[in-house]
Each structure stands twice: as structure tokens, then as C-alpha cells.
């Protein structure tokens, strides 16, 4: 990690003066050398801590060969990240979108919206423009969802694949592009579920002697106690 030219010059002058005996005080040259080293190391640690690059891998469950990789400064906002995704997918900025912080099983935890949403709950709202990436993302492999179609909750799946310390980026950079992005908006007709008629007779079960009454009822105990909310949560 390189210091700024001013800081680097200051350290060089200080060390030069120290070596020539210009500094006259009660501290020995060895003590000053130690102080100089500690100050220099502390400056490096501080700078490295403040400078990081996040590398994200973005995939789709609709298009098998779709893949994007984006590098972005850790101090950028979610709005900056949103714009980078639009740039590398060709999505329009006329549609609503949200990021969701997810747990390791892709269950939605915290929503970060494009604009402030009207809500009747007491929960705080988080908007992209005000949320810094590094304030919410700390570990590699952390998962997010980018919901680009509110009607169907279609989304891109994002993983923080690498944290690169000691560096920064002035602007986001798409470093990998593969496959076509999924369609941003789908027609209502395309979203209707396909209904099929299942043959529940002997062909379905594969055994002519099968008797549906012989199903083990014990295997279905407890189904009535399952919360619908829990089932929906496990889908993400």
C-alpha cells in the first residue's frame, strides 16, 4: 500500500533529520526510530482498513449461463451497486427494485429499497442512496438478492465472492460477462401457472395393486402445524 506523496515525503524528511542528529531532545535516536516505525505502521493499518474492494458474483435461476462479476469500492453505496448492475445487464432504471440481505440459505433478512417506501410498521426503512456497502457486508460468501421484478419477485442471486484490502476503485467495474440477462419484465399471461391433470390411478403410482388407503398416515402427522410463513421464507 503506498502512502500519499505528502505523507511519504514527510516520513522521508523526518527519518533523514533523525539520522543526521538534527533533532535534539531527551529521546535517543533508537526511541525516535521506534516511534517513527510505530507511527508509520499505524498509518498503513489505518489506510488499509479504510480501503477495500468488494467483488460480487451475480447469477440467475432463470438463465443457466448468465453470470456477471462486479468489482466496486467498499465505501460505495447500494445505489452505486444498483447502477452497476443496470449497466451490465441492460435493465431499465424505470422499474422498482430492492436488495435483500440474506442468510446462508437465501432467506430474506433486511430489505434495502430504491426509494423510501410507505410503511405502516414501526421498522426502519433503508434506501440504497443512504446505505454504504461496507456497513452491511463484512464477510466473504455473504449473500444478497436483487429483486428486479416486484410483481413476481424475480431476482438475481449475489454473493460477495472476495474482499480485496488495501485498494480502492473510483467507479464500479464489470470484470466478467457471460450469457444474456433474464427478461426484466414478464407479461401477466406468462406468469399464469400451468395447470395439468395428474393421473392418480394405477399408472401414476406404478403399481396396479396400489391402494391409496394403505398410505402411512403417520408420515403426514404435524403438517397442520406448519406455518405458511415459514414455508414461504424457506423458498428464498
N, C-alpha and C positions, 0 to 999 in steps of 0.2 A: 504494500500500500504506500503510495507516495504522498508526502505532505505537500501543502501549497508552497509555491515558490517563496513567499514571505516567511512562512514558518521555517522552511528548510534553511533559508539564509540566516535567520535569527539563531538557529541552533549551531550553524557553522561558525558564525562570528563569536558566539558565546564560548564555544569549545576552543577556538583559536586564542581568544583573550585569556582563557583559563590556562592554556598550555604555556603562554608567554609570561605568566605571572602578573598580568595586568590587574587582576582582582586582588585587592589587599584587604583581607578580613581575617577573623579568627578561625575560620574554617580551613581545613587543609585542602590541598588540591584533590586528594583522594575523596574527601567528603563531597566536594563540589562535583567531582566526576560522578559519584553515586547519585547525587541529587539530579544531575543532568540526565543520567540514564533513566532514572525513575520517571522524570517528567516526560522524557521522550517516549518511553514505553506507554505511559498513561495516555499520552496524546494519540498514539497509534490505536490503543484499545478503544478509546472513545470514538475515533473516526471509523474504525472497523464496525463498531456496534451500530453506528448511525447509517452505514451504507450497506445495503443488501439488494440483491436482485432475486425476485421470485420467478421461477419457471413453472408454467402451468401446462398440463396435458389435458386436451379437451376432446371428448369422444361423444358419439351419438348412438342411441339404442335403435335408431331407425335406419341408419346408413352404415353398413359394416365397415367400409373402407374410409369413412370420414375420420380425419384426425387433424388437429391443429395444435401447435405448440407456441406459446406466447411467453416472452420474457418482458418483465415490467419491474420498475423500481418499487421496492417495498413501501416507500413513502407515497406512492401514487394512491389515488382514491379508487373506490369501486366504480365510480363514473368513468375514470380513465380506462379501467379494465373493460367496462361495458363498451366503450367506443372502440377499443382494440378488437373485441370480439365481432362487432359490426363490420369493421374493416376487413377482417379475414374470412368472414362468412358471406358477406354481401347482404346481410339482413338490413331491413329498413329501420330507421330511428322513429318511425311514426307509430310503432306498436309499443304497448306496455311490456315491461319486463321486470324481473326480480332475480336477485341472487338469494340462495338459501345456503346457510352454513349447515353441513350435515354431519352426522356421526359416522362411524366406520361402516355402518350398514345402510348408508344413504338415506337415513331417516332425517327429515327436515327438522332443524332446530331453530335457527334465527333467520328471519327474512330481512333483506335489505332491498328496499324498493327504489325504483327510478325517480318517483316523485312522492311527496308525502301523501299518504292515504288517509281518508276519513275513517276513523275507527271509533267504536263506542266502548272499547275495552280500556282498561287502565294501563295497558302495556305501552312502553315507549315505542315510538316509530323510528326507524333507521332509514336514512336515504343515502343513495350512492355518493352524492356530492360531498357529504359530510363525513363519510366513513373511510378511514385510511386502512389500506390492506394489512399493514403490519400490526394494527391494533386488534385485528380479529384472527389473524393467521400467524401461528407460531411454529408449527411442526411440519416437516415433510410428510407427505401422504395424506395431509388434511384434505377433506372432500367438500365440494360445493356442487350446487346445481344452479344452472342458469335457465330459468323458465322464460321462454320466448313466445309462448302461445298460451295466454291466460285462459282461453276457453277450454282447452283440453289439458292444460298443464304439461304440455310437451316441453322437453328440456334438453339441454346439453349437460353432460356429466364432466366435472372438472376435478382434477387432482393437483395439488401442489407437489410437483414431482421433484423439485430441487430448490434449495435455498443457497444462493451464492453470496458469501460475505465479502466485505471489503471492496465492493464495486457498486456502481450505480448506473442508471440509464436516464437520459433526458427524455426519451419518448419510448413507449412500448414497441416491441419488435416481434413480428411473427417469424419464427425460425423454422417452422415446418408446416407444410400444407399438403394434405392428401385427401382425395375424394371430394365429391360435391357436398355442400351443406344440405341438411334436410330442408324441406319447404317450410318457410316461416309461418304461413297461414294455410290452413286447410279448409275446404268448403264444408258446410254443415252436412251435406249429403254423404261426404266421405267419412264423416265421424260416426254415422249411424252404425250400431253394432250389427254384425252379420248373424242372422238367426238361422239355425239349421235344425232339422228334425232328426233326433237321435233314435236309432233302433234299439230299444231297451229289451228286445226279445232275446232269443237264444243266440242270434248272430252277434249281438253286442257283447254278451258275456262269454261267447266262445264255447259254450257247453250246453248241449240240448237238454241235459238233465238238471240244469241250474234252477234252483228255487230261490227267488228273491227273499222269501221269508226266512231262509237259512242264514242271512247276513248276521254277523255277530253284533248284536245291539250294544254290547259293552264297549265296542270300539268307537261308538259315537257319543258316549256319555260326556257331558261337560260342554258340548257345543253351544248350548243355550246360554252358557255363562260367558262366552267370548264377546268382548266389546267390539262393536263395529269400528270404533275409533282406532283401536289397536291394530285391527286388520288393515285399515287404510294407511296407518303410519308405517307398517312394515313393507308397504309397496314401494317406498322411496328410500 
